[in-house]
Amino acid sequence: MNPVSVRDIPLSRPDFDARESAAVAEVLASGWVTQGPKVAQFEELVARRVGAAFAVATTSCTTALHLAMRLAGIGPGDEVICPSFSFVATANAIRYAGATPVFADIDAETWNLDAADALTRVTARTKAVMPVHQIGLPADLDAFEPFKRRGITVIEDAACAIGTAYKGRPIGGSGNIACFSFHPRKVLSTGEGGMLTTDDAAMAARARQLRSHGASVSDHARHGATKIVSEEYRELGYNYRMTDVQAAIGIVQMSRLDDLVAARQRIARRYDEALAGCPVQVPARPPHAERVYQSYAIRLLPECSLDRDKLVESLMEAGIACRRGIAPIHVEPLYRQEQPLTLPVTEAVSARSIFLPMYPSLAEGDQARIIDTLQRLLGHSSSKELHPRQL
Ligand SMILES: *Cc1c(COP(=O)(O)O)cnc(C)c1O
């Protein structure tokens, strides 16, 4: 049982204040609440920030990924290589297009898609490969160049990666299609929301049509016209429109992005330092990548005798929300194959990793409590005095 005096610490928390509230109020008062001027402004800000020629807002990263599949011409009979070590949405988007996800293993250090393993899974039907910038660490994009040389499209699942960079270039600005998420557990949030970025004008135009039932003219464009504008529907589209209410929140969040990322990086450094002497693997920091720590995950090393699930439960009993690490997609009932697939690194990392609380407003005192509790459970004697509850 939690002692009453101890506050529960959440796993994650979006960071909104009076500025977001005021922006929402302004949209409600304006009378234009869906995909209008605020969405256009938000798209402009994201495109400029990530260095892409175009940004197309959607209802989520999942729907942006679905549009990406359509833009890449992926359909039934096609295969798309992706990590199993990801949120299920990564694979679901492939299935929405009628294609088959082919799971490849991850790198043990970075937990990102292992390009070499992915290459061994290429077949005549492979249309695309989907590196995921998992929990905010950019994938090694250069390692995916061999796919492009074979005519395979690279689509980046950048759900967790707004504000980060690969070899100095912002994620989203590589020339590939990249898809971002603005879910509350991500670095920047609009409640729900997503964004697709591309340098290809024709793809951006088609994405804008597909997100609004395939209409040849947008509501926003029709609104500005002085004559009758008739739209046509030439292909099957969707309703993946972001609201102006969400975009108004996003515009404010973009102005705060650097601060939100810096706060996450400060918290990550404190975890890194505190856990240096513990039998855990802390998040990798490869030289090619900045990282935004959408989450902070550790992995219990073989020399740590603790049971992972028991550790998670002990932390939860201490009022500290935490979660087991990313669950592999290939063992979910929906994705289990007749010939069982084995992905050794994915399975090893998943079985022994946990997410710790990570959000910009995590107070230093709360983080100290998390660290003390974790160090005690990991059997590491802290240099600080013992908390009375530990005696
Ligand atoms: C969160 C997440 C998604 C889905 O994002 P939504 O905006 O919730 O659809 C997809 N891929 C990865 C890697 C994610 O972490």
The ligand as an SDF file (V2000), in Angstrom:
LIG
                    3D

 15 15  0  0  0  0  0  0  0  0999 V2000
    2.9330    6.3670  -30.7270 C   0  0  0  0  0  0  0  0  0  0  0  0
    3.4790    5.6410  -31.8770 C   0  0  0  0  0  0  0  0  0  0  0  0
    2.7490    5.4630  -33.0470 C   0  0  0  0  0  0  0  0  0  0  0  0
    1.2970    5.8600  -33.1710 C   0  0  0  0  0  0  0  0  0  0  0  0
    1.0930    7.2360  -33.0410 O   0  0  0  0  0  0  0  0  0  0  0  0
   -0.4270    7.7780  -32.9810 P   0  0  0  0  0  0  0  0  0  0  0  0
   -0.2770    9.2390  -33.2130 O   0  0  0  0  0  0  0  0  0  0  0  0
   -0.9310    7.4550  -31.6270 O   0  0  0  0  0  0  0  0  0  0  0  0
   -1.1800    7.1070  -34.0500 O   0  0  0  0  0  0  0  0  0  0  0  0
    3.3540    4.8390  -34.1240 C   0  0  0  0  0  0  0  0  0  0  0  0
    4.6230    4.4110  -34.0530 N   0  0  0  0  0  0  0  0  0  0  0  0
    5.3630    4.5520  -32.9330 C   0  0  0  0  0  0  0  0  0  0  0  0
    6.7670    4.0820  -32.9240 C   0  0  0  0  0  0  0  0  0  0  0  0
    4.8210    5.1580  -31.7990 C   0  0  0  0  0  0  0  0  0  0  0  0
    5.5460    5.2750  -30.6970 O   0  0  0  0  0  0  0  0  0  0  0  0
  1  2  1  0
  2  3  1  0
  2 14  2  0
  3  4  1  0
  3 10  2  0
  4  5  1  0
  5  6  1  0
  6  7  2  0
  6  8  1  0
  6  9  1  0
 10 11  1  0
 11 12  2  0
 12 13  1  0
 12 14  1  0
 14 15  1  0
M  END
$$$$
